[in-house]
Amino acid sequence: MHEFENQNSRAGHQIMMKNLNFKILQKLNPVEAERFNEAANKLVEQGYLIYHDNNPQTLELTEKGFDTLY
């Protein structure tokens, strides 16, 4: 969510997973990376983000996620 906030995202804005891997996941140890994935999955389950499993894989900020950020 912090990455969406940093980019002043609106609902519908997408972030490519490869960008998150480059900016965030590469810097995490295996336990932190697993927790990151668990947290991202929870945000999807709770309706804050939508995961798109196409090429490229993306996370999309929902209206609910936008309202929570701002």
Secondary structure, DSSP 4 states (H G I P E B T S, - for coil): -HHHHHTT--TT-EEEHHHHHHHTGGGS-HHHHHHHHHHHHHHHHTTSEEEE-SSS-EEEE-HHHHHHH-
